[in-house]
């Protein structure tokens, strides 16, 4: 079943007061909501708490909730509103301090910046940085839609007006490029094998 | 294409593999864990594929996702039971709770993971200002931690508070205007921002603690036999609610212990064995004890605040007292079948283990039996 279809079923159960659907809603939208939230405010704890807050408030008002086609975008909008009011409250509270507004990025971070920052492993951070540089914009866009926003291939195809096969191929190619760079980093010291071989041959010839 | 022919790219693109990495589909997790055992030759590209997928999804892995999901399930479960109580029009069917409870149980088994995640959260950057999930009067902000849960947050004045399990803090709406006052029920560790013009006062059932800027721990669980304040750094002034005593000044590395009198005890989820009305009659007289803090011999850690480092430490405590802490820490209910076992004394430190490991460790020192039922009820007998 497509994500979108199962989202609609879960949403319907949720509105009917099915408690399991509350947890399913969390599971289905966790990655999408967490990542979207991180773009609005780069503090996962606050984002996580806000998601909890939003879902429980929706639960309390479940009988008044609309029947929506796109559950994800409904949740994203609600989360965004919650986070913005959170930032506002926070800034009001901290106006006295110099770090005022530290939670409020001047502009939303790009996908590349975010996944590099979220990566804790320093070696991987470096490699990811150089690997992303060698991708095309289209490739990066599709990686973001697929992995960061957690959409499925059908949704991406629809959104980008291309075939599902094309979506798949572009992402495949992007990952192949990433792989080459991620595993090609020199493990041992400087001298590449070819040159080394050349030297050995050269020495042999001398004899 | 068969999985054995998969390249690293194919794994990353496979939905079932993604579910396995994220741990959000049980069948997929079981399938892939088993698959990789049967195909050890694929281990390297399998590992790389997982690394690539997790890098691209914003560093969400199964461990973190599970910890977050369990936390959510717990909060949701208690929110649901609260709202159900408030709206009798919608009776709660116990059977509907079953899946949530199952996750809560799973939760306590996975406590180690949650604690691990908690440990890496620098508490300074968790500047939450939410008023909790309860519906509260507008003039107070309340922070609540459930059983098995610890929270840290920053107060509007910059002070840092770590709340131990099953504790509540009510912050006055005028906090940080003229004074900084709050009420504590349970246990919390405070690192108070220095501000001589606004005294920081903590009210508990039996004592008030007044400070200017310092680090200390207050333990004031209504169900416990005593209320304690342990001072790590700086100085604090204690006033007991008992009028006969004046103010008591505490020095670093000292702790004050006072018995909880019955008239102050709020009987909230405590087992009756803990409150003995007759025994406390004399304690209405000002009676308190100041002692030094206890240090763990091995690592110099202070026993009183070891919980802030995710360790549970006891120094020559009765099993009965330890059980109270274990209940709060692991979200379980413990009852004793034997008065003798209840009085056993233990000195021990535990970090990030599940409750069964803890009980097994205690069994190595003294002999006793225990049984755990599905609802996290533990019965301890000889």
Boltz contact constraints between the chains, C-beta under 6 A:
constraints:
  - contact:
      token1: [A, 19]
      token2: [B, 96]
      max_distance: 6.0
  - contact:
      token1: [A, 20]
      token2: [B, 99]
      max_distance: 6.0
  - contact:
      token1: [A, 22]
      token2: [B, 76]
      max_distance: 6.0
  - contact:
      token1: [A, 26]
      token2: [B, 72]
      max_distance: 6.0
  - contact:
      token1: [A, 27]
      token2: [B, 24]
      max_distance: 6.0
  - contact:
      token1: [A, 31]
      token2: [B, 60]
      max_distance: 6.0
  - contact:
      token1: [A, 35]
      token2: [B, 58]
      max_distance: 6.0
  - contact:
      token1: [A, 45]
      token2: [B, 126]
      max_distance: 6.0
  - contact:
      token1: [A, 49]
      token2: [B, 128]
      max_distance: 6.0
  - contact:
      token1: [A, 52]
      token2: [B, 72]
      max_distance: 6.0
  - contact:
      token1: [A, 52]
      token2: [B, 75]
      max_distance: 6.0
  - contact:
      token1: [A, 56]
      token2: [B, 79]
      max_distance: 6.0
  - contact:
      token1: [A, 56]
      token2: [B, 133]
      max_distance: 6.0
  - contact:
      token1: [A, 89]
      token2: [B, 129]
      max_distance: 6.0
  - contact:
      token1: [A, 93]
      token2: [B, 156]
      max_distance: 6.0
  - contact:
      token1: [A, 115]
      token2: [B, 58]
      max_distance: 6.0
  - contact:
      token1: [A, 118]
      token2: [B, 58]
      max_distance: 6.0
  - contact:
      token1: [A, 118]
      token2: [B, 59]
      max_distance: 6.0
  - contact:
      token1: [A, 119]
      token2: [B, 55]
      max_distance: 6.0
  - contact:
      token1: [A, 119]
      token2: [B, 59]
      max_distance: 6.0
  - contact:
      token1: [A, 128]
      token2: [B, 55]
      max_distance: 6.0
  - contact:
      token1: [A, 143]
      token2: [B, 56]
      max_distance: 6.0
  - contact:
      token1: [A, 147]
      token2: [B, 56]
      max_distance: 6.0
  - contact:
      token1: [A, 147]
      token2: [B, 57]
      max_distance: 6.0
  - contact:
      token1: [A, 148]
      token2: [B, 58]
      max_distance: 6.0
  - contact:
      token1: [A, 172]
      token2: [B, 9]
      max_distance: 6.0
  - contact:
      token1: [A, 175]
      token2: [B, 9]
      max_distance: 6.0
  - contact:
      token1: [A, 175]
      token2: [B, 12]
      max_distance: 6.0
  - contact:
      token1: [A, 176]
      token2: [B, 9]
      max_distance: 6.0
  - contact:
      token1: [A, 179]
      token2: [B, 8]
      max_distance: 6.0
